[in-house]
Amino acid sequence: MDIRDGYTFQMFWEDLDNGFEIYYTYMDCRYLIYKMSKNCYKNEIVDSNKKTPHQKTSMLTLKRVMELFEFMENLEYKSGF
């Protein structure tokens, strides 16, 4: 899904809040992001074709997720239920 197709951060945030796990591509790496608790999101690298300076897993705040959102590509949903 291309972010410019009308999908806003508000919609993305609500999906995370409703329990969805979301896969996305950022800087040629595939990530999984999901909500852990209020203002706490877990970000995991699930596929990387090369060495990367990014952590394999990290905890993010909503502010950081907001900053990353505009650079996320190829969004895919996985139900956390």
Legacy VTK file of the C-alpha trace (Angstrom):
# vtk DataFile Version 3.0
C-alpha trace
ASCII
DATASET POLYDATA
POINTS 81 float
0.000 0.000 0.000
1.377 3.397 -0.918
1.007 5.932 1.868
0.039 8.607 -0.636
-3.146 6.671 -1.489
-5.086 8.385 1.305
-3.780 6.268 4.185
-2.957 8.700 6.985
-0.944 8.360 10.166
-4.179 8.591 12.155
-5.496 5.491 10.351
-2.162 3.711 10.874
-2.141 4.562 14.591
-5.727 3.342 15.038
-4.833 0.031 13.365
-1.903 -0.427 15.769
-4.148 0.550 18.672
-6.698 -2.085 17.578
-4.110 -4.871 17.803
-2.843 -5.209 14.256
0.758 -6.127 13.570
2.085 -4.272 10.550
4.948 -5.288 8.284
6.727 -2.551 6.368
9.897 -1.863 4.395
12.340 0.816 5.477
15.817 1.262 4.011
15.757 -2.150 2.243
14.887 -4.021 5.454
11.557 -5.633 6.329
10.187 -4.734 9.764
7.293 -5.738 11.990
5.742 -3.161 14.314
3.048 -3.625 16.939
1.775 -1.986 20.098
3.030 -3.271 23.457
1.333 -0.802 25.816
0.354 2.850 25.968
2.943 4.885 24.017
5.165 1.799 23.594
5.649 0.016 20.266
7.955 -2.864 19.411
9.849 -2.759 16.123
11.604 -5.924 14.855
13.688 -6.619 11.761
12.209 -9.720 10.119
14.200 -9.726 6.861
17.450 -8.005 6.039
19.560 -8.773 2.979
22.676 -7.181 4.386
24.319 -5.981 7.541
22.456 -3.062 9.004
23.326 -0.578 11.738
19.751 -0.808 13.032
18.901 -2.855 16.103
17.207 -6.209 15.565
14.498 -5.224 18.038
13.732 -1.846 19.524
11.094 -0.143 21.591
9.643 3.040 20.086
7.454 5.841 21.347
4.505 7.145 19.372
6.562 10.226 18.450
9.247 8.055 16.808
6.636 5.956 14.998
5.159 9.206 13.668
8.578 10.246 12.339
9.120 6.884 10.603
5.647 6.710 9.062
6.377 8.869 6.020
9.311 6.609 5.073
7.468 3.285 5.447
6.794 1.396 2.225
4.928 -1.800 1.277
2.661 -1.935 4.330
1.089 -5.342 5.068
-1.205 -6.228 7.939
-1.235 -9.253 10.172
-3.980 -9.657 12.729
-2.645 -9.981 16.276
-5.724 -11.931 17.361
LINES 1 82
81 0 1 2 3 4 5 6 7 8 9 10 11 12 13 14 15 16 17 18 19 20 21 22 23 24 25 26 27 28 29 30 31 32 33 34 35 36 37 38 39 40 41 42 43 44 45 46 47 48 49 50 51 52 53 54 55 56 57 58 59 60 61 62 63 64 65 66 67 68 69 70 71 72 73 74 75 76 77 78 79 80
